[in-house]
């Protein structure tokens, strides 16, 4: 077996640390987990953790980034393979209902958000993660309306924010009362929002086209034009 380069070895160490962190955080929560526990789980010394991450919050943020990268890769693949937004949403029903359907992951992210609210330096970095989520949805929204052949009735940024609010809000309600609100309620709401916005966009395009046609006919009939 070929010997790993220094860069490959460092990447392997970070991957194993993130794997270990995911398990320890899931078992103990963000607050109660320690870097020593994560190092032990990964089979490294505490020094190996600090060589890659300045503190526990930075390690958790790296884990968030990995989760988001996986979500983006999966979501982009579904959108590309299924063509229409409706088909992609239907395909997502086999993937848990929403990104926060896993209870332990949802509780972890919620716990970390509360921690970040009390630590402004961490909040700044968490904001980067949230902005990346919104940018992903903004791109997905723009692509979806492009596939439908209509202009979105609102800015992709505004629609992306609505989708994120739906996703986070329904995840909270679903974990609070799972019998009344199943996780796939997010996809039901997303389907309804998609249909409503697409219909609104098509109506707007039709009205613009009709108004343009009237102006053109008036211009043609004007003897002074």
C-alpha positions as CSV (number, residue, x, y, z in Angstrom):
1,X,0.0,0.0,0.0
2,X,1.4,3.4,-1.0
3,X,2.5,5.7,1.8
4,X,0.2,8.7,2.3
5,X,1.5,12.1,1.5
6,X,1.5,14.7,4.3
7,X,-1.6,16.3,2.9
8,X,-3.4,13.0,2.5
9,X,-2.4,12.1,6.1
10,X,-3.7,15.4,7.4
11,X,-7.0,15.0,5.5
12,X,-7.4,11.4,6.9
13,X,-6.8,12.7,10.4
14,X,-9.4,15.4,10.0
15,X,-11.9,12.9,8.6
16,X,-11.4,10.5,11.5
17,X,-11.7,13.3,14.0
18,X,-15.0,14.4,12.4
19,X,-16.3,10.8,12.4
20,X,-15.5,10.6,16.1
21,X,-16.9,14.0,16.8
22,X,-20.2,13.1,15.2
23,X,-20.6,10.0,17.4
24,X,-19.5,11.7,20.6
25,X,-21.6,14.8,20.0
26,X,-24.6,12.6,19.2
27,X,-24.2,10.5,22.4
28,X,-23.4,13.4,24.8
29,X,-24.5,16.6,23.2
30,X,-22.4,19.6,22.4
31,X,-22.0,20.9,26.0
32,X,-21.1,17.7,27.7
33,X,-18.8,16.3,25.0
34,X,-15.1,16.9,25.5
35,X,-12.2,17.0,23.2
36,X,-10.5,14.2,25.2
37,X,-13.5,12.0,24.5
38,X,-13.4,12.8,20.8
39,X,-9.6,12.2,20.6
40,X,-10.1,8.8,22.4
41,X,-12.9,7.8,20.0
42,X,-10.7,8.7,17.0
43,X,-7.7,6.9,18.4
44,X,-5.6,10.1,18.6
45,X,-4.0,12.3,21.3
46,X,-5.6,15.5,22.4
47,X,-2.8,17.3,20.6
48,X,-4.0,15.9,17.3
49,X,-7.3,17.6,17.9
50,X,-5.7,20.9,18.6
51,X,-3.4,20.6,15.7
52,X,-6.5,20.7,13.5
53,X,-9.2,22.6,15.4
54,X,-8.7,25.5,17.9
55,X,-11.5,24.4,20.2
56,X,-14.7,22.4,20.4
57,X,-16.8,25.0,18.7
58,X,-14.5,25.1,15.7
59,X,-14.7,21.3,15.5
60,X,-18.5,21.3,15.6
61,X,-18.6,24.0,12.9
62,X,-16.4,21.8,10.7
63,X,-18.9,19.0,11.3
64,X,-21.8,21.3,10.3
65,X,-19.9,22.2,7.1
66,X,-19.5,18.5,6.3
67,X,-23.2,17.8,6.9
68,X,-24.1,20.8,4.7
69,X,-21.7,19.7,1.9
70,X,-23.3,16.2,1.9
71,X,-26.8,17.7,1.9
72,X,-25.9,20.0,-1.1
73,X,-24.4,17.1,-3.0
74,X,-27.5,14.9,-2.4
75,X,-30.0,17.7,-3.1
76,X,-28.2,18.9,-6.3
77,X,-28.1,15.3,-7.6
78,X,-31.8,14.8,-7.0
79,X,-32.7,18.1,-8.7
80,X,-30.5,17.2,-11.7
81,X,-31.7,13.6,-12.0
82,X,-35.4,14.4,-11.6
83,X,-35.7,17.5,-13.7
84,X,-38.8,19.2,-12.3
85,X,-39.1,20.6,-8.8
86,X,-42.2,18.5,-8.2
87,X,-40.3,15.3,-9.1
88,X,-37.3,16.2,-6.9
89,X,-39.6,16.9,-3.9
90,X,-41.3,13.6,-4.4
91,X,-37.9,11.8,-4.5
92,X,-36.9,13.5,-1.2
93,X,-39.7,11.7,0.6
94,X,-37.4,8.7,0.7
95,X,-34.7,10.7,2.4
96,X,-36.2,11.4,5.8
97,X,-38.6,14.3,5.0
98,X,-36.2,17.2,5.8
99,X,-32.5,17.8,6.7
100,X,-33.4,17.8,10.4
101,X,-35.5,14.7,10.6
102,X,-32.8,12.9,12.6
103,X,-33.7,13.8,16.2
104,X,-30.2,13.7,17.6
105,X,-28.8,15.9,14.8
106,X,-31.7,18.3,15.2
107,X,-31.1,18.6,19.0
108,X,-27.4,19.1,18.5
109,X,-27.8,21.9,16.0
110,X,-30.4,23.6,18.2
111,X,-28.1,23.3,21.2
112,X,-25.3,24.8,19.3
113,X,-27.4,27.6,18.0
114,X,-28.3,28.6,21.6
115,X,-24.6,28.3,22.5
116,X,-23.7,30.6,19.6
117,X,-26.2,33.2,20.7
118,X,-24.3,33.5,23.9
119,X,-20.9,33.7,22.2
120,X,-20.7,36.4,19.5
121,X,-17.4,35.1,18.0
122,X,-19.1,31.7,17.5
123,X,-22.2,33.4,16.2
124,X,-20.2,35.1,13.5
125,X,-18.9,31.7,12.2
126,X,-22.3,30.1,12.5
127,X,-23.7,32.9,10.4
128,X,-21.4,31.7,7.6
129,X,-22.9,28.3,7.8
130,X,-26.5,29.7,7.7
131,X,-25.6,31.9,4.8
132,X,-24.2,28.9,2.9
133,X,-27.5,27.1,3.5
134,X,-29.5,30.1,2.2
135,X,-27.2,30.4,-0.8
136,X,-27.7,26.7,-1.6
137,X,-31.5,27.2,-1.5
138,X,-31.2,30.4,-3.5
139,X,-29.4,28.6,-6.3
140,X,-31.9,25.7,-6.2
141,X,-34.8,28.1,-6.4
142,X,-33.2,29.9,-9.4
143,X,-32.6,26.6,-11.1
144,X,-36.1,25.3,-10.4
145,X,-37.8,28.3,-12.0
146,X,-35.3,28.2,-14.9
147,X,-36.4,24.6,-15.5
148,X,-40.0,25.7,-15.4
149,X,-39.3,28.4,-17.9
150,X,-40.7,31.3,-15.9
151,X,-39.3,34.1,-13.8
152,X,-39.7,33.8,-10.0
153,X,-42.4,36.0,-8.6
154,X,-40.1,37.2,-5.9
155,X,-36.3,37.3,-5.5
156,X,-34.6,33.8,-5.1
157,X,-33.1,35.2,-1.9
158,X,-36.6,35.9,-0.4
159,X,-38.0,32.5,-1.5
160,X,-34.9,30.7,-0.1
161,X,-35.5,32.4,3.2
162,X,-39.1,31.2,3.2
163,X,-38.0,27.7,2.5
164,X,-35.5,27.8,5.3
165,X,-38.1,29.2,7.7
166,X,-40.5,26.4,6.7
167,X,-37.8,23.7,7.1
168,X,-36.6,24.9,10.6
169,X,-40.1,25.7,11.9
170,X,-41.7,22.4,10.8
171,X,-38.7,20.4,12.2
172,X,-39.2,22.0,15.6
173,X,-43.0,21.3,15.6
174,X,-42.5,17.8,14.3
175,X,-39.9,16.9,17.0
176,X,-42.2,18.4,19.6
177,X,-45.3,16.6,18.5
178,X,-44.4,13.9,16.0
179,X,-47.8,12.2,16.1
180,X,-49.6,15.3,14.9
181,X,-46.9,16.7,12.6
182,X,-44.8,14.1,10.7
183,X,-41.4,15.2,9.3
184,X,-42.7,14.9,5.7
185,X,-45.0,17.9,6.5
186,X,-42.1,20.0,5.3
187,X,-42.2,18.4,1.9
188,X,-46.0,18.8,1.7
189,X,-45.6,22.5,2.5
190,X,-42.7,22.9,0.0
191,X,-44.8,21.2,-2.7
192,X,-47.7,23.6,-2.0
193,X,-45.3,26.6,-2.0
194,X,-43.7,25.5,-5.2
195,X,-47.1,25.1,-7.0
196,X,-48.3,28.5,-5.7
197,X,-45.2,30.4,-6.7
198,X,-45.1,28.7,-10.1
199,X,-48.7,29.5,-10.8
200,X,-48.1,33.1,-9.7
201,X,-45.1,33.3,-11.9
202,X,-47.0,32.0,-15.0
203,X,-49.9,34.4,-14.3
204,X,-47.5,37.3,-14.1
205,X,-45.7,36.3,-17.3
206,X,-49.0,35.9,-19.1
207,X,-50.1,39.4,-18.0
208,X,-46.8,41.0,-19.0
209,X,-47.1,39.3,-22.4
210,X,-50.7,40.4,-22.8
211,X,-49.8,44.0,-21.9
212,X,-46.9,44.0,-24.3
213,X,-49.1,42.8,-27.1
214,X,-51.6,45.6,-26.4
215,X,-48.9,48.2,-26.5
216,X,-47.6,46.7,-29.8
217,X,-51.0,46.8,-31.4
218,X,-51.6,50.4,-30.3
219,X,-48.3,51.4,-31.8
220,X,-49.1,49.7,-35.1
221,X,-52.5,51.4,-35.3
222,X,-51.1,54.8,-34.5
223,X,-50.8,56.7,-37.8
224,X,-48.2,59.0,-36.3
225,X,-45.9,56.2,-35.2
